[in-house]
Amino acid sequence: MSSAKALLCDLCVILVVGSALTAEDIPVSLEEPKGNCTCGGFPSNTAKPGVVPMISQSPGLAVKCDEDGDNTCKQLCIALATTAKAKGPDVLCNRLQDVEELKLSAFYKVCDRPWAYADMTADEPLCCKDNKTTVCASAANATRPADLDTSE
């Protein structure tokens, strides 16, 4: 895909996601506390208290500090993770430098609540060397033909 088409696709995603969430759709009120929605990536589908995500982003969405706010934030984080699949590995490797067999899981956080798993984990492991994506050993081994036993 050409860079112009990729940019156009990125803009389409931003417009679609942006138009899907309008101010009227976001459950906020002046009487209830509101907080930022933050999306993060952890190396497993369990976030331990006090551990920070390997990568995080605050999209600037203010939501209620309740279950409705959690649901809105979760859906936004899933949408961001889904749209980042194409360029995500390159961005991650640029930030993380060297990693082996990383299967990042998506999480979301609202207000002072703990990180919550967004029910989304990478399909394939990620490997990086010197800030560049590389083929993981597990993927390389999966594509090799099995050794034939010729001792018979």
Secondary structure, DSSP 8 states (H G I E B T S, - for coil): --HHHHHHHHHHHHHHHHHHS-TTTS---SSS-EEEEEEEEESSS---TT---SEEE----EEESSHHHHHHHHHHHHHHHHHTTTTHHHHHHHHH-SEEEE--EEEEEETTS--EEEEEE-SS-EEEETTEEE--HHHHHHHS--------
